[in-house]
Amino acid sequence: MDYQAPDTLDAAIGLLASASPGARLLAGGTDLLVQLRSELIEPELVIDLKRIPEMREIAPEADGFRVGAAVPAAELTEHEALAAQWPGVVEAAGLIGSTQIQGRATMGGNLCNASPAADTTPALIAAGATATVVGPDGERQVAVEDVVTGPGRTALAKGEILVSFHLPARPAGSGDAYLRFIPRTEMDIAVVGAGVSLSLDADGVCEAARVGLGAVAERPLLVPEAAEALVGSTLDDGAMERLDAAARAACRPIDDKRGTKDFRIKVAGVLARRAAAIAVERARAQS
């Protein structure tokens, strides 16, 4: 096995093109190194992306924030400006593993590992984030909800690299939140995850919303019906009940040792309501 750590994106794309499909990308390595040590994979080349500047930056832009796909979770949780705009996304990053793991783990790796239970993905979906993907045929933008196509599978084409995420600018009166249910108090995989982002007008009426769910289907979900339950309401009990019902209706989970289908469906509605309540509090504080 060969190891390369290019310092430019063009060099990384060239290496990937020359060795694909026998190459693997290393963003943080918290999943890849486990797979290597377990002998689940035997790549001929590992390409470390941590030295590529545009993949390690958190940069404010006129229309939001640009977050490199290889920025460690620990840096995300310490970035005050990003946390002020997108607290739910930052909170989700702070739930990845232990403190030590967060020094390496990345949102790009969390997404491209393509686990249905990834923590940052539902939060990014709720945020309306887009991913910048670069490959031999150039650059393209992909909505985060369209990246994962199934367990361990993504929409990235041969030779493509996820470079960064764009988080849009937020109007006044906006808030987001991410919650998950796990059997233990920390360092566990989500049985269900729910992200909610919303904006309120001057009268406290919800004028925009997005809801993302994780671990309730073969891939993380954007749930437009759940968002529609909130838009046009003052987030009263009736709207929250409709949100709960829409979140449950979108679920298509499996039974496994960590939770039954019925349990996951019920918890999805509960977490969506709780995340929405937190998002509302944050939106009102920003009004």
MARMIZA-179756 format. One record per residue (C-alpha): x, y, z; residue number from 1. Coordinates in pm, 1 decimal. Layout:
BEGIN
u = X&v = Y&w = Z&k = NUM
...
// end
This chain:
BEGIN
u = 0.0&v = 0.0&w = 0.0&k = 1
u = 123.3&v = 347.1&w = -91.0&k = 2
u = 48.1&v = 667.3&w = 103.9&k = 3
u = 42.9&v = 1013.9&w = -50.5&k = 4
u = -36.7&v = 1352.2&w = 106.0&k = 5
u = -70.7&v = 1604.4&w = -179.3&k = 6
u = -86.9&v = 1975.1&w = -100.0&k = 7
u = -305.2&v = 2075.4&w = -395.7&k = 8
u = -645.7&v = 1963.1&w = -510.8&k = 9
u = -523.2&v = 1906.6&w = -866.2&k = 10
u = -254.0&v = 1670.8&w = -738.4&k = 11
u = -508.5&v = 1476.8&w = -532.3&k = 12
u = -743.7&v = 1441.4&w = -830.5&k = 13
u = -453.8&v = 1322.3&w = -1045.2&k = 14
u = -351.5&v = 1060.1&w = -790.6&k = 15
u = -709.3&v = 942.1&w = -753.7&k = 16
u = -754.4&v = 916.0&w = -1129.8&k = 17
u = -435.3&v = 714.2&w = -1170.6&k = 18
u = -511.3&v = 464.8&w = -893.6&k = 19
u = -892.4&v = 445.5&w = -891.6&k = 20
u = -1061.3&v = 215.7&w = -797.2&k = 21
u = -767.4&v = 94.3&w = -589.2&k = 22
u = -739.6&v = 423.0&w = -396.2&k = 23
u = -907.9&v = 550.4&w = -81.0&k = 24
u = -933.1&v = 908.1&w = 41.9&k = 25
u = -837.6&v = 994.4&w = 398.2&k = 26
u = -1004.2&v = 1304.7&w = 542.9&k = 27
u = -984.4&v = 1229.1&w = 914.0&k = 28
u = -931.4&v = 855.2&w = 902.4&k = 29
u = -1166.1&v = 770.1&w = 1188.4&k = 30
u = -1356.0&v = 526.0&w = 966.8&k = 31
u = -1087.0&v = 439.2&w = 712.9&k = 32
u = -824.3&v = 333.7&w = 967.4&k = 33
u = -1073.1&v = 104.5&w = 1142.1&k = 34
u = -1153.8&v = -58.4&w = 808.6&k = 35
u = -782.3&v = -99.4&w = 732.1&k = 36
u = -700.2&v = -253.9&w = 1068.6&k = 37
u = -999.8&v = -485.1&w = 1043.1&k = 38
u = -876.2&v = -589.0&w = 694.9&k = 39
u = -1211.8&v = -498.5&w = 544.4&k = 40
u = -1031.8&v = -304.9&w = 271.0&k = 41
u = -685.8&v = -331.5&w = 112.2&k = 42
u = -635.2&v = -19.5&w = -100.5&k = 43
u = -328.0&v = 14.3&w = -315.9&k = 44
u = -314.5&v = 386.8&w = -238.1&k = 45
u = -431.3&v = 608.9&w = 49.8&k = 46
u = -456.5&v = 980.2&w = -37.2&k = 47
u = -443.7&v = 1207.1&w = 268.7&k = 48
u = -642.2&v = 1527.6&w = 206.9&k = 49
u = -544.6&v = 1718.2&w = 521.2&k = 50
u = -271.4&v = 1924.3&w = 352.3&k = 51
u = -496.7&v = 2078.5&w = 86.9&k = 52
u = -567.3&v = 2437.5&w = 203.7&k = 53
u = -920.0&v = 2479.5&w = 64.4&k = 54
u = -1027.0&v = 2158.9&w = 240.8&k = 55
u = -907.2&v = 2287.9&w = 579.1&k = 56
u = -1062.4&v = 2636.2&w = 584.0&k = 57
u = -1369.4&v = 2784.8&w = 750.3&k = 58
u = -1430.2&v = 3101.7&w = 550.6&k = 59
u = -1713.3&v = 3355.2&w = 581.4&k = 60
u = -1857.8&v = 3456.1&w = 244.7&k = 61
u = -2109.7&v = 3718.1&w = 138.6&k = 62
u = -2377.5&v = 3451.6&w = 109.7&k = 63
u = -2284.7&v = 3233.4&w = 408.1&k = 64
u = -1994.7&v = 3014.7&w = 516.1&k = 65
u = -1759.9&v = 2789.7&w = 323.2&k = 66
u = -1644.4&v = 2493.7&w = 535.4&k = 67
u = -1371.6&v = 2264.5&w = 408.5&k = 68
u = -1462.2&v = 1897.3&w = 396.6&k = 69
u = -1145.4&v = 1806.0&w = 590.0&k = 70
u = -1186.3&v = 2055.1&w = 876.1&k = 71
u = -1173.9&v = 1857.7&w = 1203.1&k = 72
u = -1488.1&v = 1857.6&w = 1416.9&k = 73
u = -1289.5&v = 2011.4&w = 1704.0&k = 74
u = -1217.8&v = 2320.1&w = 1492.4&k = 75
u = -1583.3&v = 2348.9&w = 1396.3&k = 76
u = -1698.3&v = 2342.6&w = 1758.8&k = 77
u = -1450.9&v = 2617.7&w = 1848.7&k = 78
u = -1546.7&v = 2851.7&w = 1563.0&k = 79
u = -1761.3&v = 3117.2&w = 1731.7&k = 80
u = -1892.1&v = 3288.0&w = 1417.6&k = 81
u = -2003.8&v = 2961.9&w = 1259.9&k = 82
u = -2162.0&v = 2843.8&w = 1584.6&k = 83
u = -2354.0&v = 3170.9&w = 1613.6&k = 84
u = -2504.4&v = 3124.6&w = 1266.5&k = 85
u = -2545.8&v = 2746.5&w = 1259.1&k = 86
u = -2546.8&v = 2611.0&w = 1616.9&k = 87
u = -2727.1&v = 2291.5&w = 1517.8&k = 88
u = -2463.9&v = 2200.0&w = 1259.1&k = 89
u = -2183.3&v = 2270.0&w = 1505.2&k = 90
u = -2357.6&v = 2069.7&w = 1777.4&k = 91
u = -2390.1&v = 1774.7&w = 1542.0&k = 92
u = -2016.8&v = 1788.4&w = 1466.6&k = 93
u = -1952.3&v = 1790.7&w = 1840.7&k = 94
u = -2133.5&v = 1458.4&w = 1878.5&k = 95
u = -1891.8&v = 1262.1&w = 1659.7&k = 96
u = -1707.0&v = 1021.5&w = 1887.6&k = 97
u = -1481.4&v = 1131.6&w = 2173.2&k = 98
u = -1275.5&v = 1446.1&w = 2218.2&k = 99
u = -977.4&v = 1264.8&w = 2067.0&k = 100
u = -1179.6&v = 1149.3&w = 1766.1&k = 101
u = -1306.8&v = 1503.3&w = 1707.3&k = 102
u = -948.1&v = 1616.3&w = 1660.4&k = 103
u = -947.3&v = 1414.5&w = 1336.5&k = 104
u = -1308.1&v = 1345.2&w = 1232.0&k = 105
u = -1456.1&v = 1561.9&w = 955.9&k = 106
u = -1798.0&v = 1645.2&w = 814.9&k = 107
u = -1675.9&v = 1541.6&w = 470.3&k = 108
u = -1574.1&v = 1199.7&w = 593.7&k = 109
u = -1891.3&v = 1167.9&w = 799.1&k = 110
u = -2098.4&v = 1229.4&w = 486.3&k = 111
u = -1893.3&v = 1023.2&w = 239.9&k = 112
u = -1875.5&v = 723.9&w = 472.9&k = 113
u = -2246.5&v = 715.6&w = 383.7&k = 114
u = -2384.2&v = 578.4&w = 707.9&k = 115
u = -2760.5&v = 631.1&w = 743.0&k = 116
u = -2690.8&v = 718.9&w = 1108.5&k = 117
u = -2425.9&v = 989.5&w = 1050.2&k = 118
u = -2480.2&v = 1278.8&w = 1290.2&k = 119
u = -2375.5&v = 1577.6&w = 1081.5&k = 120
u = -2573.3&v = 1480.6&w = 771.4&k = 121
u = -2929.6&v = 1547.7&w = 897.9&k = 122
u = -2809.5&v = 1878.3&w = 1043.6&k = 123
u = -2650.5&v = 1977.0&w = 711.4&k = 124
u = -2965.0&v = 1872.0&w = 525.3&k = 125
u = -3179.0&v = 2086.8&w = 754.0&k = 126
u = -2937.8&v = 2375.1&w = 697.1&k = 127
u = -2982.3&v = 2354.0&w = 320.5&k = 128
u = -2609.7&v = 2294.5&w = 276.1&k = 129
u = -2459.4&v = 2218.0&w = -61.2&k = 130
u = -2141.2&v = 2021.3&w = -128.7&k = 131
u = -1877.8&v = 2131.7&w = -377.5&k = 132
u = -1748.2&v = 1826.5&w = -562.0&k = 133
u = -1444.6&v = 1840.1&w = -791.0&k = 134
u = -1319.8&v = 1572.3&w = -1029.3&k = 135
u = -1164.5&v = 1513.2&w = -1371.4&k = 136
u = -1465.0&v = 1672.7&w = -1541.9&k = 137
u = -1460.8&v = 1987.6&w = -1330.4&k = 138
u = -1663.7&v = 2121.9&w = -1040.7&k = 139
u = -2027.5&v = 2071.2&w = -951.7&k = 140
u = -2262.5&v = 2153.8&w = -663.8&k = 141
u = -2466.9&v = 1880.0&w = -498.5&k = 142
u = -2734.3&v = 1924.8&w = -230.5&k = 143
u = -2624.2&v = 1731.4&w = 76.9&k = 144
u = -2946.9&v = 1529.1&w = 78.2&k = 145
u = -2853.3&v = 1397.2&w = -268.0&k = 146
u = -2500.1&v = 1280.7&w = -182.0&k = 147
u = -2578.0&v = 955.9&w = 0.7&k = 148
u = -2765.8&v = 702.4&w = -211.8&k = 149
u = -2758.7&v = 406.4&w = 28.6&k = 150
u = -2548.4&v = 247.3&w = 302.4&k = 151
u = -2184.9&v = 295.8&w = 202.2&k = 152
u = -2281.6&v = 447.5&w = -135.6&k = 153
u = -2268.7&v = 805.2&w = -263.2&k = 154
u = -2351.3&v = 997.4&w = -578.3&k = 155
u = -1986.7&v = 1094.8&w = -629.4&k = 156
u = -1855.7&v = 978.9&w = -966.0&k = 157
u = -1525.8&v = 802.0&w = -1025.0&k = 158
u = -1235.3&v = 1033.1&w = -942.7&k = 159
u = -1445.9&v = 1297.2&w = -764.0&k = 160
u = -1356.5&v = 1453.5&w = -428.2&k = 161
u = -1589.5&v = 1636.6&w = -189.6&k = 162
u = -1399.6&v = 1959.9&w = -126.4&k = 163
u = -1623.5&v = 2182.0&w = 86.8&k = 164
u = -1969.8&v = 2265.2&w = 214.3&k = 165
u = -2159.7&v = 2588.6&w = 165.9&k = 166
u = -2391.3&v = 2695.8&w = 446.8&k = 167
u = -2622.3&v = 2979.3&w = 336.1&k = 168
u = -2650.1&v = 3313.1&w = 511.7&k = 169
u = -2928.7&v = 3335.5&w = 766.5&k = 170
u = -3195.2&v = 3604.2&w = 787.2&k = 171
u = -3286.1&v = 3752.8&w = 1124.2&k = 172
u = -3521.5&v = 3535.2&w = 1323.7&k = 173
u = -3360.6&v = 3206.2&w = 1222.0&k = 174
u = -3250.3&v = 2907.4&w = 1427.2&k = 175
u = -3154.2&v = 2544.4&w = 1392.5&k = 176
u = -3097.0&v = 2243.3&w = 1616.5&k = 177
u = -2991.8&v = 1879.9&w = 1599.1&k = 178
u = -3084.6&v = 1604.8&w = 1843.6&k = 179
u = -3019.7&v = 1232.4&w = 1848.6&k = 180
u = -3123.7&v = 934.9&w = 2059.5&k = 181
u = -2852.8&v = 692.8&w = 2170.8&k = 182
u = -2861.9&v = 409.6&w = 2427.8&k = 183
u = -2559.9&v = 550.3&w = 2612.0&k = 184
u = -2485.8&v = 903.9&w = 2724.5&k = 185
u = -2208.2&v = 959.2&w = 2470.0&k = 186
u = -1986.1&v = 802.1&w = 2202.9&k = 187
u = -2259.1&v = 593.5&w = 2046.2&k = 188
u = -2426.0&v = 568.1&w = 1706.6&k = 189
u = -2758.3&v = 745.0&w = 1663.3&k = 190
u = -3064.9&v = 524.8&w = 1680.5&k = 191
u = -3249.8&v = 826.0&w = 1540.2&k = 192
u = -3126.9&v = 1176.9&w = 1456.8&k = 193
u = -3330.5&v = 1487.2&w = 1371.8&k = 194
u = -3223.2&v = 1828.9&w = 1245.3&k = 195
u = -3457.6&v = 2127.0&w = 1209.6&k = 196
u = -3388.8&v = 2473.1&w = 1069.1&k = 197
u = -3648.7&v = 2747.8&w = 1047.6&k = 198
u = -3702.5&v = 3121.7&w = 1007.2&k = 199
u = -3970.3&v = 3342.3&w = 1164.5&k = 200
u = -4114.1&v = 3666.6&w = 1031.2&k = 201
u = -4167.8&v = 3978.0&w = 1241.3&k = 202
u = -4500.0&v = 3840.5&w = 1371.5&k = 203
u = -4347.1&v = 3509.4&w = 1482.7&k = 204
u = -4492.5&v = 3310.8&w = 1193.1&k = 205
u = -4270.1&v = 3043.7&w = 1041.9&k = 206
u = -4188.8&v = 3148.2&w = 686.3&k = 207
u = -3933.0&v = 2880.1&w = 597.8&k = 208
u = -3825.9&v = 2543.9&w = 738.7&k = 209
u = -3627.4&v = 2231.4&w = 659.6&k = 210
u = -3623.9&v = 1899.0&w = 843.8&k = 211
u = -3362.6&v = 1624.6&w = 814.3&k = 212
u = -3381.3&v = 1275.5&w = 966.4&k = 213
u = -3110.0&v = 1014.7&w = 1016.0&k = 214
u = -3104.6&v = 641.8&w = 1095.5&k = 215
u = -3468.0&v = 595.4&w = 988.3&k = 216
u = -3409.3&v = 485.6&w = 628.0&k = 217
u = -3138.9&v = 351.4&w = 399.5&k = 218
u = -2998.5&v = 705.6&w = 379.0&k = 219
u = -3045.4&v = 1038.4&w = 561.2&k = 220
u = -3367.7&v = 1208.8&w = 457.3&k = 221
u = -3493.8&v = 1554.9&w = 374.2&k = 222
u = -3860.6&v = 1559.4&w = 480.6&k = 223
u = -4047.9&v = 1839.1&w = 297.2&k = 224
u = -4382.1&v = 1732.6&w = 446.9&k = 225
u = -4246.1&v = 1791.4&w = 797.3&k = 226
u = -4128.3&v = 2139.3&w = 699.4&k = 227
u = -4467.0&v = 2215.4&w = 543.5&k = 228
u = -4629.2&v = 2134.0&w = 876.8&k = 229
u = -4443.6&v = 2429.2&w = 1029.6&k = 230
u = -4453.6&v = 2690.6&w = 754.2&k = 231
u = -4735.3&v = 2941.4&w = 799.1&k = 232
u = -4785.6&v = 2856.5&w = 1166.4&k = 233
u = -4679.2&v = 3018.8&w = 1490.8&k = 234
u = -4528.1&v = 2685.4&w = 1593.8&k = 235
u = -4824.2&v = 2607.7&w = 1817.7&k = 236
u = -4916.3&v = 2263.1&w = 1947.4&k = 237
u = -5110.8&v = 2181.8&w = 1633.8&k = 238
u = -4813.9&v = 2254.9&w = 1409.3&k = 239
u = -4587.5&v = 2046.4&w = 1630.1&k = 240
u = -4830.7&v = 1756.0&w = 1614.9&k = 241
u = -4837.4&v = 1778.7&w = 1235.5&k = 242
u = -4457.9&v = 1788.0&w = 1233.6&k = 243
u = -4448.1&v = 1477.5&w = 1453.3&k = 244
u = -4687.6&v = 1292.0&w = 1222.1&k = 245
u = -4502.4&v = 1392.4&w = 905.2&k = 246
u = -4166.8&v = 1288.5&w = 1048.6&k = 247
u = -4304.9&v = 948.3&w = 1144.9&k = 248
u = -4467.4&v = 900.7&w = 804.6&k = 249
u = -4135.8&v = 956.9&w = 627.3&k = 250
u = -3956.5&v = 681.0&w = 819.0&k = 251
u = -3874.6&v = 345.0&w = 665.9&k = 252
u = -3633.5&v = 196.8&w = 921.4&k = 253
u = -3511.1&v = -156.0&w = 989.3&k = 254
u = -3521.9&v = -368.5&w = 1302.3&k = 255
u = -3179.0&v = -427.8&w = 1452.4&k = 256
u = -3018.7&v = -481.3&w = 1792.4&k = 257
u = -3020.5&v = -107.4&w = 1860.0&k = 258
u = -3388.6&v = -42.2&w = 1796.1&k = 259
u = -3706.9&v = -174.6&w = 1641.2&k = 260
u = -3889.9&v = -17.6&w = 1349.2&k = 261
u = -4176.7&v = 97.4&w = 1571.9&k = 262
u = -3939.8&v = 247.3&w = 1826.6&k = 263
u = -3744.5&v = 440.4&w = 1564.7&k = 264
u = -4061.5&v = 573.6&w = 1404.2&k = 265
u = -4196.2&v = 699.1&w = 1736.7&k = 266
u = -3865.4&v = 854.8&w = 1841.3&k = 267
u = -3829.8&v = 1032.4&w = 1504.5&k = 268
u = -4149.0&v = 1227.6&w = 1572.0&k = 269
u = -4046.6&v = 1309.5&w = 1928.2&k = 270
u = -3698.1&v = 1428.6&w = 1831.1&k = 271
u = -3830.0&v = 1637.6&w = 1542.2&k = 272
u = -4064.0&v = 1818.1&w = 1781.2&k = 273
u = -3790.8&v = 1874.3&w = 2039.0&k = 274
u = -3541.1&v = 1996.2&w = 1781.1&k = 275
u = -3803.4&v = 2231.0&w = 1637.7&k = 276
u = -3874.1&v = 2371.9&w = 1984.6&k = 277
u = -3504.0&v = 2448.6&w = 2034.3&k = 278
u = -3479.0&v = 2601.2&w = 1686.3&k = 279
u = -3777.1&v = 2825.4&w = 1764.6&k = 280
u = -3615.7&v = 2948.3&w = 2085.8&k = 281
u = -3297.3&v = 3030.5&w = 1897.0&k = 282
u = -3488.4&v = 3202.5&w = 1617.1&k = 283
u = -3676.6&v = 3422.0&w = 1863.7&k = 284
u = -3349.2&v = 3515.0&w = 2031.8&k = 285
u = -3214.0&v = 3627.3&w = 1691.6&k = 286
u = -3520.7&v = 3836.4&w = 1601.3&k = 287
// end
